[in-house]
């Protein structure tokens, strides 16, 4: 009896692995595409904001967008540095006003 149960479990395991590898269990055609426009494509490509204590470049831009960034962190750092005459995001000081890039995502 134990051999029969072991054989059935082995057969079930092999079938499950075969099914998962051949057909998968996740839907493949339901991927959502997001079109991103960079700051160079917009008429007004930045906004100005006075930095409060504890805020970072990332948190300010995400707060403005009400969600995650549609571009890479490298693009955000480059755009911020270009808008603020070479100032790096690590050199942000609260109480001062800086320019932040605007990004828009279209679904």
Order of alpha helices (4+ residues) and beta strands (2+ residues): alpha-beta-beta-alpha-alpha-beta-beta
